Amino acid sequence: MNQQHDDERTRIRAAIDRLLAGQPTASDGALTIVSLAAEAGVHHMALQKRHADLKNEFYDRVRTETKQTPETEKRLRETVAKLKKTVAEQRTEIEDLRNQVTQLTLASVVLAAAESRKRARTTLTTWSYSNARS
């Protein structure tokens, strides 16, 4: 590891401490990776790539020291809840559509049978009438 890498890690750890103490100096103080990066003076992708262990440490400390759920986890949980609701609604809609298909199929069979009987009667009547005249 080089000096710049070590310096970044030191700044990130100090930023974690400031954010958790509620004493931000260079960010809005939110307990997010973006705020942590701003507070430490590093690009947020540095926390995603080079210092992922510190990102995870930050989230663990947010959970344990503040008894709060990290913002990203809250957003993900909200998204999951919305998606579960959407899936449930779509399942209900699919079931309704399947029932409609069944009903329409049955109606089609009934109409086809009625049409077939009507044709048979017309044919029989026509046949009987023409045979009676012969």
C-alpha positions as CSV (number, residue, x, y, z in Angstrom):
1,M,0.0,0.0,0.0
2,N,1.2,3.5,-0.7
3,Q,1.1,6.6,1.3
4,Q,-1.9,8.1,-0.6
5,H,-3.9,4.9,0.0
6,D,-3.1,5.0,3.8
7,D,-3.9,8.7,3.9
8,E,-7.3,8.1,2.3
9,R,-8.0,5.3,4.8
10,T,-7.1,7.6,7.7
11,R,-9.3,10.4,6.4
12,I,-12.2,7.9,5.9
13,R,-11.9,6.6,9.4
14,A,-11.8,10.1,10.8
15,A,-14.9,11.0,8.7
16,I,-16.7,8.0,10.0
17,D,-16.0,9.1,13.6
18,R,-17.2,12.7,12.9
19,L,-20.4,11.6,11.1
20,L,-21.3,9.1,13.9
21,A,-20.6,11.8,16.5
22,G,-22.9,14.2,14.6
23,Q,-20.1,16.6,13.9
24,P,-19.7,16.8,10.2
25,T,-17.3,19.4,8.8
26,A,-17.5,18.9,5.0
27,S,-20.8,17.2,4.4
28,D,-24.5,17.4,5.2
29,G,-24.0,14.9,8.0
30,A,-26.3,12.2,6.5
31,L,-25.2,8.7,7.3
32,T,-24.7,7.8,3.7
33,I,-21.7,6.8,1.6
34,V,-22.0,10.0,-0.4
35,S,-21.8,12.0,2.8
36,L,-18.9,9.9,4.1
37,A,-17.0,10.4,0.9
38,A,-17.6,14.2,1.0
39,E,-16.6,14.3,4.6
40,A,-13.4,12.3,3.9
41,G,-12.6,14.3,0.8
42,V,-12.6,11.2,-1.5
43,H,-14.6,10.2,-4.5
44,H,-17.6,8.0,-3.5
45,M,-16.3,5.3,-5.9
46,A,-13.2,5.0,-3.8
47,L,-15.4,3.7,-1.0
48,Q,-17.1,1.3,-3.4
49,K,-13.9,0.0,-4.9
50,R,-10.7,0.6,-3.0
51,H,-12.1,0.9,0.5
52,A,-15.1,-1.4,0.4
53,D,-14.1,-2.8,3.8
54,L,-14.4,0.7,5.3
55,K,-17.7,1.2,3.7
56,N,-18.9,-2.0,5.3
57,E,-17.4,-0.9,8.6
58,F,-19.3,2.4,8.3
59,Y,-22.6,0.6,7.8
60,D,-21.9,-1.8,10.7
61,R,-21.1,1.1,13.0
62,V,-24.2,3.1,11.9
63,R,-26.3,0.0,12.8
64,T,-24.7,-0.7,16.1
65,E,-23.8,2.8,17.4
66,T,-26.9,4.7,16.3
67,K,-29.4,1.8,16.3
68,Q,-30.4,3.2,12.8
69,T,-30.8,1.4,9.5
70,P,-28.5,2.9,6.9
71,E,-30.3,5.1,4.3
72,T,-29.4,2.8,1.4
73,E,-30.8,-0.2,3.2
74,K,-34.0,1.8,4.0
75,R,-34.4,2.7,0.3
76,L,-33.7,-0.9,-0.7
77,R,-36.3,-2.2,1.7
78,E,-38.9,0.4,0.4
79,T,-38.1,-0.7,-3.1
80,V,-38.5,-4.4,-2.2
81,A,-41.8,-3.7,-0.4
82,K,-43.1,-1.8,-3.5
83,L,-42.0,-4.6,-5.8
84,K,-43.6,-7.3,-3.6
85,K,-46.9,-5.3,-3.7
86,T,-46.6,-5.0,-7.5
87,V,-46.0,-8.7,-7.8
88,A,-49.0,-9.5,-5.6
89,E,-51.2,-7.2,-7.7
90,Q,-50.0,-8.7,-10.9
91,R,-50.6,-12.2,-9.6
92,T,-54.2,-11.2,-8.8
93,E,-54.6,-9.7,-12.3
94,I,-53.2,-12.8,-13.9
95,E,-55.6,-15.0,-11.9
96,D,-58.5,-12.7,-13.0
97,L,-57.4,-12.9,-16.6
98,R,-57.1,-16.7,-16.4
99,N,-60.6,-16.9,-15.0
100,Q,-61.9,-14.7,-17.9
101,V,-60.2,-16.9,-20.4
102,T,-61.9,-20.0,-18.9
103,Q,-65.3,-18.2,-18.9
104,L,-64.8,-17.1,-22.5
105,T,-63.7,-20.5,-23.6
106,L,-66.8,-22.1,-22.0
107,A,-69.1,-19.4,-23.6
108,S,-67.5,-20.1,-26.9
109,V,-68.1,-23.9,-26.5
110,V,-71.8,-23.2,-25.6
111,L,-72.3,-20.9,-28.5
112,A,-70.6,-23.4,-30.9
113,A,-72.8,-26.2,-29.6
114,A,-75.9,-24.0,-30.0
115,E,-74.9,-23.1,-33.5
116,S,-74.3,-26.7,-34.4
117,R,-77.8,-27.7,-33.1
118,K,-79.3,-24.8,-35.0
119,R,-77.6,-26.0,-38.2
120,A,-78.7,-29.6,-37.6
121,R,-82.3,-28.5,-37.2
122,T,-82.2,-26.3,-40.3
123,T,-80.7,-29.2,-42.3
124,L,-83.2,-31.6,-40.9
125,T,-86.1,-29.3,-41.6
126,T,-84.9,-28.6,-45.1
127,W,-84.4,-32.3,-45.7
128,S,-87.8,-33.2,-44.3
129,Y,-89.6,-30.6,-46.4
130,S,-87.8,-31.6,-49.6
131,N,-88.5,-35.3,-49.0
132,A,-92.2,-34.6,-48.3
133,R,-92.6,-32.8,-51.6
134,S,-91.1,-35.6,-53.6
